[in-house]
Amino acid sequence: MELGGKSPLVVFDDADLNMTVACSMECVMASSGQKCCAPTRVFVQESIYEDFVKKSKEAAEKRVVGPPFDVKSQQGPQIDRRQFEKVLNLIESGKEEGATLQCGGKRIGNKGFFVEPTIFSDVTDDMRIAKEEIFGPVQCIFKFKTMEEVIERANNTTYGLASGVFTQDINKAMTFVQTALAGTVWVNCYDNAICSQAPFGGFKMSGQGRELGEYGLQEYYEVKTVTIKVPQKI
């Protein structure tokens, strides 16, 4: 049983910046942000933080929002009015609590539940947008300095569905893989590598059990315990 997430994506300063921006943008905004494993908390190392924010803003402003049956559309509406209003409410909370709205943040048009692709920078861990599952087209970008710091902050959530790391250093990647409290960890990719052989599910409040793979079959098993008393030899 999968129950959502607030997944972190960690970007070290040796990562391919253009690839990482493109990947994180697509994974956050796809399906109008209505994805349980979306990397809505993007932690970027401080030396490349400003460049990452700038490129993410440019990418968000180029996205085409429109009817889902239009082949030109990259993003459709939220599923219903309740979710639409929840997304806008959390966007307002981000502005009120001091995050910097880089772009978006408003409704598009007056028909349908369309929300602009939204980017927040200068987000801190205590803000609502940093803690609550938004389930909308909202990317929150955090700044970090060290490996130790980002591991602690990435794990500081009640969820544990997925996580990702971008770096060219295999030692950094494996350190993060081993310490991330998440059911899935992607390295130099995100969400485009789900396959039927690999189990998918979360730690902590993100659910119980696994889908897919051999572990996914266990949900369908009936287990029988048989106890037999063996006569003792005289």
C-alpha positions as CSV (number, residue, x, y, z in Angstrom):
1,M,0.0,0.0,0.0
2,E,1.6,3.2,-1.2
3,L,0.7,6.4,0.7
4,G,2.5,9.3,-1.0
5,G,5.7,11.2,-0.4
6,K,7.8,14.3,-0.1
7,S,10.7,13.1,-2.1
8,P,14.2,14.8,-2.1
9,L,16.4,15.2,-5.1
10,V,20.0,16.1,-4.2
11,V,22.2,17.9,-6.8
12,F,25.9,18.1,-6.1
13,D,28.1,20.8,-7.7
14,D,29.8,18.3,-10.1
15,A,26.5,17.2,-11.7
16,D,25.6,17.9,-15.3
17,L,23.5,21.1,-14.7
18,N,21.5,21.1,-17.9
19,M,20.5,17.5,-17.6
20,T,19.6,17.8,-14.0
21,V,17.4,20.9,-14.5
22,A,15.6,19.2,-17.3
23,C,15.1,15.9,-15.4
24,S,13.9,17.6,-12.2
25,M,11.6,19.9,-14.0
26,E,9.9,17.1,-16.0
27,C,9.6,14.8,-13.0
28,V,8.0,17.6,-10.8
29,M,5.7,19.0,-13.4
30,A,4.6,15.8,-15.3
31,S,1.0,14.8,-14.7
32,S,0.4,18.3,-13.4
33,G,2.6,17.5,-10.4
34,Q,0.1,14.8,-9.3
35,K,2.8,12.1,-8.8
36,C,3.4,10.3,-5.5
37,C,7.2,10.1,-6.1
38,A,7.7,13.6,-7.6
39,P,11.0,15.2,-6.4
40,T,9.3,18.2,-4.9
41,R,12.2,19.0,-2.6
42,V,15.3,19.8,-4.7
43,F,18.5,20.3,-2.7
44,V,21.2,22.1,-4.7
45,Q,24.8,22.6,-3.5
46,E,25.4,26.3,-2.8
47,S,28.1,26.9,-5.5
48,I,25.6,26.1,-8.3
49,Y,22.4,27.2,-6.6
50,E,21.8,30.5,-8.4
51,D,22.5,28.9,-11.8
52,F,20.2,26.0,-11.1
53,V,17.4,28.4,-10.0
54,K,17.8,30.6,-13.1
55,K,17.7,27.6,-15.5
56,S,14.8,26.1,-13.7
57,K,12.8,29.3,-14.0
58,E,13.6,29.5,-17.7
59,A,12.5,25.9,-18.2
60,A,9.2,26.4,-16.2
61,E,8.3,29.5,-18.2
62,K,8.6,27.6,-21.4
63,R,6.3,24.8,-20.5
64,V,3.0,24.6,-22.4
65,V,-0.1,24.3,-20.2
66,G,-3.4,23.3,-21.8
67,P,-6.0,20.6,-22.5
68,P,-4.5,17.2,-22.0
69,F,-5.8,16.0,-25.4
70,D,-3.8,18.7,-27.2
71,V,-0.6,17.2,-28.4
72,K,1.2,20.5,-27.7
73,S,0.3,20.5,-24.0
74,Q,3.0,19.5,-21.6
75,Q,0.8,20.0,-18.5
76,G,-2.9,19.6,-18.0
77,P,-5.3,20.6,-15.1
78,Q,-5.5,19.4,-11.5
79,I,-7.9,16.5,-11.0
80,D,-10.7,18.5,-9.3
81,R,-11.6,21.8,-7.6
82,R,-10.5,20.5,-4.1
83,Q,-7.0,19.6,-5.3
84,F,-6.8,22.9,-7.3
85,E,-7.7,25.0,-4.3
86,K,-5.2,23.0,-2.1
87,V,-2.4,23.7,-4.5
88,L,-3.1,27.4,-4.6
89,N,-3.4,27.5,-0.8
90,L,0.0,26.0,-0.4
91,I,1.5,28.4,-2.9
92,E,0.1,31.3,-0.9
93,S,1.6,29.8,2.3
94,G,5.0,29.7,0.6
95,K,4.9,33.3,-0.2
96,E,3.6,34.3,3.2
97,E,6.3,32.2,5.0
98,G,9.1,33.9,3.1
99,A,10.0,31.7,0.1
100,T,10.9,33.5,-3.1
101,L,8.4,33.0,-5.9
102,Q,10.5,32.8,-9.1
103,C,7.6,32.2,-11.5
104,G,4.1,30.9,-11.7
105,G,1.8,30.7,-8.6
106,K,-1.5,31.6,-10.2
107,R,-4.5,30.1,-12.0
108,I,-4.4,30.0,-15.8
109,G,-7.6,31.4,-17.3
110,N,-11.1,31.0,-15.8
111,K,-12.1,27.6,-17.0
112,G,-10.7,24.4,-15.7
113,F,-8.3,23.8,-12.9
114,F,-5.1,24.9,-14.5
115,V,-2.1,26.1,-12.4
116,E,1.0,27.8,-13.7
117,P,4.2,25.8,-13.3
118,T,5.6,27.3,-10.1
119,I,9.1,27.6,-8.8
120,F,10.1,28.6,-5.3
121,S,13.7,29.3,-4.2
122,D,15.0,30.2,-0.7
123,V,12.8,27.5,0.8
124,T,13.5,26.5,4.4
125,D,12.7,23.2,6.0
126,D,10.1,24.6,8.4
127,M,7.8,25.9,5.6
128,R,4.5,24.2,4.8
129,I,5.6,23.8,1.1
130,A,8.7,21.9,2.4
131,K,6.7,19.5,4.6
132,E,3.3,18.9,3.1
133,E,2.6,16.9,-0.1
134,I,1.4,19.5,-2.6
135,F,0.5,17.2,-5.4
136,G,0.7,20.0,-7.9
137,P,3.1,21.7,-10.3
138,V,5.3,23.3,-7.6
139,Q,9.1,22.9,-7.3
140,C,10.8,23.9,-4.1
141,I,14.5,24.5,-4.4
142,F,16.7,24.4,-1.2
143,K,20.4,25.3,-0.7
144,F,22.9,23.0,1.1
145,K,26.6,23.0,1.8
146,T,27.8,19.5,2.8
147,M,26.9,15.8,2.4
148,E,26.2,15.4,6.1
149,E,23.9,18.4,6.1
150,V,21.9,17.3,3.1
151,I,21.5,13.7,4.2
152,E,20.0,14.8,7.5
153,R,17.7,17.3,5.8
154,A,16.6,15.0,3.1
155,N,15.6,12.4,5.6
156,N,13.8,14.9,7.8
157,T,10.3,14.0,6.7
158,T,7.5,11.7,7.7
159,Y,7.6,10.2,4.2
160,G,10.1,7.9,2.6
161,L,8.9,6.9,-0.9
162,A,11.7,7.9,-3.2
163,S,14.8,10.0,-3.6
164,G,17.5,10.9,-6.1
165,V,21.0,12.1,-6.4
166,F,22.9,13.7,-9.2
167,T,26.7,13.6,-9.1
168,Q,29.7,12.4,-11.2
169,D,31.4,11.1,-8.0
170,I,30.4,7.4,-7.3
171,N,31.5,7.7,-3.7
172,K,29.0,10.6,-3.1
173,A,26.3,8.6,-4.9
174,M,26.8,5.5,-2.9
175,T,27.0,7.4,0.4
176,F,23.6,8.9,-0.4
177,V,22.2,5.6,-1.6
178,Q,23.1,3.9,1.7
179,T,21.8,6.7,4.0
180,A,18.6,7.8,2.2
181,L,15.5,6.6,4.1
182,A,13.5,5.9,1.0
183,G,12.2,2.8,-0.8
184,T,13.7,3.9,-4.1
185,V,16.9,5.8,-4.9
186,W,17.7,7.0,-8.4
187,V,21.2,8.0,-9.4
188,N,21.7,10.5,-12.2
189,C,18.1,9.8,-13.3
190,Y,14.7,10.0,-11.7
191,D,11.4,8.2,-12.2
192,N,12.2,7.1,-15.7
193,A,13.7,3.8,-14.5
194,I,10.7,2.0,-13.0
195,C,10.4,-1.5,-14.3
196,S,8.4,-4.6,-13.5
197,Q,11.3,-6.4,-12.0
198,A,12.2,-3.7,-9.4
199,P,10.1,-3.5,-6.2
200,F,8.5,-0.1,-5.6
201,G,7.2,1.2,-2.2
202,G,8.1,3.4,0.7
203,F,9.6,3.7,4.1
204,K,7.9,5.4,7.1
205,M,4.5,7.0,6.4
206,S,4.8,6.3,2.6
207,G,3.2,2.9,3.0
208,Q,3.6,-0.8,3.6
209,G,4.7,-3.6,1.4
210,R,5.9,-3.4,-2.2
211,E,4.6,-3.4,-5.7
212,L,6.4,-5.1,-8.7
213,G,9.2,-7.5,-8.6
214,E,9.4,-10.7,-6.5
215,Y,8.5,-8.7,-3.4
216,G,5.3,-7.5,-5.1
217,L,4.1,-11.1,-5.3
218,Q,4.2,-11.5,-1.6
219,E,1.1,-9.4,-1.2
220,Y,-0.9,-12.2,-3.0
221,Y,0.5,-15.1,-1.0
222,E,-1.4,-17.0,1.6
223,V,0.9,-18.3,4.3
224,K,0.1,-21.4,6.3
225,T,1.9,-22.4,9.5
226,V,1.9,-26.1,10.4
227,T,3.1,-27.3,13.8
228,I,3.5,-31.1,14.3
229,K,4.3,-32.7,17.6
230,V,6.9,-35.5,17.1
231,P,6.5,-38.4,19.5
232,Q,9.5,-38.7,21.7
233,K,11.6,-41.9,21.6
234,I,11.8,-43.9,24.8
